[in-house]
Structure formats: structure tokens, C-alpha cells
Amino acid sequence: MGWISIYLMCSASPAQPLIHFSYCTALLTVSYGIIHRRNTLKLREPLRNLILLAVGSILLCSATLIPTIVFSRTDMVRWTEACPIVGNQRIPFRGFLTGQAKPTELAKILFPIQTSQVTGDSYFGIIPIFLAAFALFRRRKNWVVLPLFILCVYALLSSTGSHLGFAYINYRLPLWNKIREPARHLYLFALAASFLAAVGFEHLTEFDIPKKLRQHALVLGSFLALLGAGYWIRQHYETLISDSTLLIAFALFLAVLALVQLFQLSHVLVRIVLAAIVIYPAVRYPVPILKIHEGDYYTEANISSHRVLQALAKIEDIRKYRTIIRDTQLNPQFWSMNASYYGLRTFDAFMNPLPFGEIREMFEAPRFAQWAPLLGGKYYAACGDSPAPAENYVFDRKVEGCRLYSAADALPRYFFMTEIGQSYGNGDEFLDRLRHGDAEIRKLSISTKDTPAIASWLNETTTPLVSEVLQENGSANTLTLDLKTNRRSVLVLNEFYRPDWQVTLNNRSQKTFQVNSNQLGILLPEGTNAIRFQYRPTLFVWLIYVQWATAGLLAAALIWTGTRRRV
């Protein structure tokens, strides 16, 4: 269960639950070690199981976990409320204060008051908090109670951010300082408090309370004082459940509990009645349930985008190029996400995180008159009050209320180059020349280090190029071409250059060049040639094999263990 749960968590890529899980595991392990520090026999087996859980989980999650760790260090960017974060750049402290609760708003753990929390919800209820407090009487019988109680209190107070100083502590804890919104710690509070409430319920429905009547009276008195303070604070807020419902339920719970202790009622029906009283206020909590027709998909701006994209998808050559879409109502990243359903290629992407180089160059491309056509930006759809594009785009037609422009000099998904226009030292130098209009997109721009090899390849002949596409096939990550040319040239694939692109020429591996700053080029000889481009991230593929092998071994081990126990 541990292996499967951790694998599902990592595959879903929720960093915050994974960080919370790591800290919870560490806290429980240290607590168990301290409690049983003198009994090596009790430590040996749990420690062995924990190591097996860790090793198996890392291997199962390797395809998700390891590439994230490797690539996020340098060239990945994440968007936060404070600012974009590149690689391991430190998140500004102000990013950890979004949605922090005021100390007085902690009264919401007892009363469902309306607050400004944007993430998480601290409401837990009067009776569950009452039960969680009495769980401390089980700390000797159940070693996990005390560490979970500490974790519960710490997570709750962390939701106040800088008001009680916990944000300053959390900002310096490794990994924990990746969780920005303080209210996200409330998920951890709810899980720990739920366990403690269950333990407290078990304790209070047994018959050993009279033996420790003084201690129980002290806890009850402290809780009533806390309840009074919370009720006083609650008067300054609107509430989602009437006070009478909450307080009558609590009084009824105490009355039934007193009868249980007085007459030693142990029937299972009594526990069911008590459990029903605990649950009733939670059932009354008005949880907002969003209906399908109220979702973002059905907003007029989104529905309109689908109508436009359906019309654009009917243009014959549009999939050979990229489309720029600007709208005053819908973010270009949402347009990009919707466009992918119609097989349309754009410059934006709706993902977080993303490679920083791609964001810097692809997202910015539509701003430059020459850069967008070089990267295949032939079509420009201006919707709503969006302004017209640069001069190299001319009006084409109206599409579902949007103005569609096209650029005659835009380059398709793949093309041939026979002339070298300029060489550059790095990508920034190339972009500077584009900004100043010094680059010629009909000639090949190459890196200084590749100039000798490419120049000698192209300069051996000056015959005008004549080309013919004999066959073309493609999929999500491959493009296969059968081409016929009459001279040497450079075949350029108009996709963002990554080392993971693998190219074969007539079934032989071919060296790739990074041309035009971020495109993929190969040296193409004259004659008939079969070329195959495939995006194949080697590290990820090998880790998939590791994942499969680990899953097979774990399945075999579980079957063997089960068979052995049955025998």
C-alpha cells in the first residue's frame, strides 16, 4: 500500500503533499526511534521495512522524480504569485504570505466563520476538536499520538504565516520552504486531527475515565475556556452554521457520554449514536458543489475560442505552421491548451513548470516581426479588441468574429537551407540581432563553433536547390520523410532544439546542429534520402524500464510472500 500510494502521489506530481509526507515520515520515525531506543529488536524490523519502502518508492517513481530533480536545478521555470522562479532560485519571502490567516481566525477550527482563506479550510468542528484533545490520554498506549499532536498543532499555527512567526521558521526548512501558501498546511492539520479525534472517541467511550477524573476535568475545563474564546471571536464574523446547531450537538454529545460513563453502557448502538452526533454538524456544513454548466469550460470566452479553433482547423496548411492568437477575454495559454485538441500549434503553453529557454524564446517570439515567421508563425488571429500584428502580416479573412492575418514569409515545420546568413556566439546575440532587424530568415544562422562544418558542406556546390517530398508520416514525437534533392543542403526541423532529438538518415544515426538559435538541423546529401526525427528523452525512457522492472519484482515478491504465508 505504501509503494502504490507514494507512486500515485509522485505520478500526479503534487509537490506539497509529497513534502508533507516526507516530513511526517521523518517525524514518526524519529519519535519511534526515541521511544524504543533501548530495544534494538523493535527498531530493526520497522527500520528495515522503512528502507525497503524508500528504495522501492524511489525506483517506482524514478521516471517522475529523477528528471524533475535533474532538470529543475538549472533550466526550469515556475510561476509563483511573487515572481517567476528559475531553477533553484530562492522564492521571495513575500510569496509565503499569500492567504495567511490572522491569529483570531484560528477560531474557525471550532466555528465555521467566513474568512478570506483562498486555499485550505481550517474548520474542523467543536466535537472533533474536543475528541482530539482527549486523545492525549492515549499517548502511552499508542506511541503515534504525541508526535501527531505536535504535528497537528504546528501545521495549524503555520497557517498564520508571519503573524505568529512560523513563516520565518518554515522559510528556512529544506523542502518545507517550497510550500508557499501557509493555508496549505491545513491539509496536514486535518489529517492529523482526524486521527486524534478517532483515538479520543475510542478513549471516551471506555470506562476508565473515573480513574483519572481530575485530569479529565482539567482538559474539559481548558477546552471550555477555548470554546468561550472562540465563541467571542465568532461574534465578529458571519457563520456558515448556526450556533444553536453546533452548541446543542456538543451539549447532547456530553450528555450521552455522561450516561455512558454513569451506567457503563457498552452496547454498539450507543457508539453509533455518539458517532452520529459527531458527524451531524459536519453534514450541515454548506460545501459548495460546482455544477458542470457552471465550470470554466462553459464560459462564453472559452466556448467562443472553440468555435474559432474549429474554423481555423479547416484551413488546409495551418498544421504545417504555428498560429498566434491574441484575445482580450481569454489568456493565450488557455487558447494554446484548447488549440492542442484540434492539432493546432501555437507559441504558448499552459504548463507549470516549463523549460526556461523555451519560455524566453517561444513565448516572446510573436513580439518580433522576423522571429515569429522564422519559427513558423504564419497565422495571427486577433480576437476582440486585440490590436493588429506587425506589418509583415496581411489581413486574410474573418473567422468567427476574429480577424485572421497571415505572413507569406513564414517557414513551415521543416525546410531546406543552402545559404549561410550569419554566425552568432550564443542565443542572446542572435536574439539581439533579430530585435534590431539584422537577421535574414531566408538564410541559415549558425553557431560560430559549427561554421566550418556547415560552410564546407554547403559551399561545395552552388546549384539552385530542387526538392521533392516523396512521403511524409508523423506522430506525436516522430516525423518520417522520404526526400529527393539535387544538391547538398541543410534540412531544418522547425521544433525547439533539445539534445533528446534523435535523427537517422537512411537508417544511420545523424549528427544534429542547433541552428537559428533553437531549431534542429542536419546535413542532407543530394539524392533520395529517408530521414526520421524522433524526440526520445533517453533518461526518461531508461527510467521507465527501471519502473517496469521494479513493479514486476515487487509484484513477484508480494505473490511469493502471500503464497508462503498460505502454506
ABEGO torsion letter per residue (X at the ends): XAAAAAAAAAAAGBAAAAAAAAAAAAAAAAAAAAAAAABAAAAAAAAAAAAAAAAAAAAAAAAAAAAAAAAAAAABBBBBAABBBBEABBBBAAAAABGBBBAAAAAAAABBBBBABABEBABAEAAAAAAAAAAAAAAAABAAAAAAAAAAAAAAAAAAEAAAGAAAAAAABBGAAABABAAAAAAAAAAAAAAAAAAAAAAAABAAAAAAAAAAAAAAAAAAAAAAAAAAAAAABBBABBAAAAAAAAAAAAAAAAAAAAAGBABAAAAAAAAAAAAAAAAABBBBBBBAAABAAABAAAAAAAAAAAAAAABAAAAABBBBBBBAABBAAAAAAAAAAAGBBBABBBBOBBBAAAAAAAAAAAABAAAAAAAGBABBBBBEABBBBBAABBBABBBGGBBBBBBAABBBABBBBABBABBBABAAAAAAAAAAGABBAABBBBBAAAAAAAAAAAAABABBBBBBBABBBBBAABBBBBBBBABBBBBBBBBBBBAABBBBBGGBBBBBBBBGGABBBBBBBBEBBBBBBBBBBAAAAAAAAAAAAAAAAAAAAAAAAAAAAAX
